[in-house]
Amino acid sequence: MLVFHTRGTVCVYDFGMQIRIASPDDLEFIEGVYAHARAFMQANGNATQWPKGYPGRIDAEEDIARGHCFLVSDDEGPLAVFTLAPGPDETYAKIDGAWHSDADYHVIHRMAAVRGQGVARAIFTFAAERAESLRCDTHKNNAPMRHALESFGFRECGTITVANGTQRIAYDWIKESRHDSTSRP
């Protein structure tokens, strides 16, 4: 079972996790989970994906103000944060490769967890219930995220260049029931 909260509503998933929209009261946790994720990436061969200070409080404040920042929690409390926003996203305007669809999409950004198993699957399930098409990117050295994306059914599309000039592997996911002229094999 999945439970979702938007503006006071909560989603609950079979994995024992709940997802709700974040509020300014969550900023301390969000900053901590970003720092935890940066340290994890640096310790596991991915030292450059999130440079010092990114993402930070200002990113979280902007995502919260737009209603795009979500927290994942379980009986022990919050365990992850992510951003889910409608496209278009300027980061994805130019790709060395090709998206599998030109249809409207949502993006998943700034996904980080401090603990738990099945967190990525809960986040992807939540996002897939709200969009026909999803896009996400990650660093080539972020093996855990690449595995999570591919396990859920995201397909590699090519590379994009992010604001700091570094490259990321771009992925998209398209709802299987969608069969229209905008989809490409």
N, C-alpha and C positions, 0 to 999 in steps of 0.2 A: 504494500500500500504506500502511496506517495502523498504527502501533504504539502501544500504550497501556501505561503502567506504573501499577499501583496496588499500593502496599505492595511495591515491588520489581519490578513488572511494567512494561514499556514498550510504548507503541503507536507504530508508525511509519506515516507517511502518505506517499502518492505525492509530496507536495510537498517531500519531503526533510526533514520536520520530525518530531520525536518529542514526545510528551506524556507527562509523568510527574507523579506526585503530589509536591508540594513538601515540603521538610523545613525545620527551623529553620536548617540550613546555607545555605539560599537567601534568608534574610531581607535580606541586604545588597543582593542583586540586585533583590529585590522592591521594596524602598524606592526604589532608583534608578529602576526602571521606572515606578513611580507618580509620582515627581518629573518624569521625562521626559514622561510623558503630560500631567501638569498644565501644564507649560510649553508643550507642543504645543497643547493646547486654548486656553490663554490667547493664544498667538500667532496662532491661527486663528479668532478670533471666538467662542470658547466659554469665557469667563473665569470663569464661575460654576458649572459642573457639579461640579467637584471643588475645593472651597475649600481654602485652605492647611491642610495637615495631614491631609486626608482624600483618599483612604484613607491609612492610615499603618501603622506597625509593629504596633500593637495589633490592627488589623483582620486583617493577614496572620497574626499569631500565632494568633488565634482560628480563622481559616479552616484553618490548618495543623493545629491541635489537633483539629479536627472531621473532618479528612481531606477537606476541600472545596477546597483550594488546589492549582492545577496549574501547571506550567511547560511552556512550549513551547520547544524548542531545535532547533538544526540542527548541522551539522558545525562551525560557528564558536562554538557555545555557546548559552546561554539567550538568548531574544529576546522572550518574552512571558509574561504571567501572567494567570490568570483564576480565578474561583471558580465552581464548579458544585455546587449544593446541592439536595437534595430540598425541595419545598414542603411545607406552605404557608409562605409568606413574608408577614409582617404588612404589609409595604410594599404588597402587592398585594390586600389585603383590601377596599379601597374604591377604585373606579375611576369616573371620569367617562367613561362609555362602557360597553363590555361585552367581556369575554373571549370568545373563540370556542369555548371548552370549559370545563366545570367539572371535568374529569377531573384526576387527580393530575398534577403537573408538577414539573419541576426549574427552577431559576433560574440565570441566568448574571449574575454581578456582577463588578465591579472588573477588567474586561478592559483590558489595556494592553500595548503592544509598544514596543520600542526600535528595531526594524528589521524588514525582511522583507516579502515580498509573499505573499498568500494565507493570512496568519495567521488572520484572522477566519474564513475558510472552514474551515481546519483545526480551529479551536476549535468552530465550530458543528457540523461533521461529527462530531467526537468526542462532543459533548453529545447530538446526535440519535441516536447509536448506543446511548445509555444511558437514553433517556427517550422516552416516547410523546408528551409535550407539554413545550414549553419556554416560559419567560417571560423577558423582558429589558426594560430601560428605558434611555432615554438622554435627554439634554437636547435641546430643539428645535434648538439651534444646533450640535449635533454631527453635521454633515453626513457625515463619513466613516463613523461608526458607523451612522447611519440608512441610508445606502446599502448597507453590508455586510449589515445585518439584512434589508432588503428584497430584496437580491440572492439571499440564501439561501432566501427564502420566508417569512420572518416577516411577519406582518400587523399593521398598526397597530390598536390596540383602543380607544384613548382616552388620557386623562391620569391620572396618579397624583400624589400629593403625598408626597415623601420626608421623612425625619425632620427635616431643617432647614427644612421648610415650603415648599420650592420644588417646582415641577411638573416632571414628566418625561413624555415620550411613552412609552406602554406598548405592547409588542409581544408577540405569542405565535406559536408555531409548533406545528403538530400534524402528526404523522406521517400521510402520505397514506393509508396502508392502514387507518387507523383510521376506522371507520364505525359509530358507535353513537349512542344517544339523548342522550349528553351533548354532542355536537358541534352547533354552530350555524353556519349559512352566513355 
